[in-house]
Amino acid sequence: MKRIKTYVEEFDKIVDGGIPAGSVVLVSGTPGSMKS
C-alpha cells in the first residue's frame, strides 16, 4: 500500500511510514497536546 509521508517523524513512525493513500485521518486530543 502506498503511504504519504507527513514529514512529522514521530507521527510517521506511529503510522508505519505515513498515511495510507486514499485514507482520511482524524487527529484529535486535548488542548495543548501538540496537534497542530
Contacts in CASP RR format, 6 or more apart in sequence:
PFRMAT RR
TARGET T0000
AUTHOR 0000-0000-0000
METHOD contacts of the structure
MODEL  1
MKRIKTYVEEFDKIVDGGIPAGSVVLVSGTPGSMKS
1 20 0 8 1.000
1 21 0 8 1.000
2 20 0 8 1.000
2 21 0 8 1.000
3 15 0 8 1.000
3 16 0 8 1.000
3 17 0 8 1.000
3 18 0 8 1.000
3 19 0 8 1.000
3 20 0 8 1.000
3 21 0 8 1.000
4 18 0 8 1.000
4 19 0 8 1.000
4 20 0 8 1.000
4 21 0 8 1.000
5 12 0 8 1.000
5 17 0 8 1.000
5 18 0 8 1.000
6 12 0 8 1.000
6 15 0 8 1.000
6 18 0 8 1.000
6 19 0 8 1.000
11 18 0 8 1.000
12 18 0 8 1.000
15 25 0 8 1.000
19 25 0 8 1.000
27 35 0 8 1.000
28 35 0 8 1.000
29 35 0 8 1.000
END
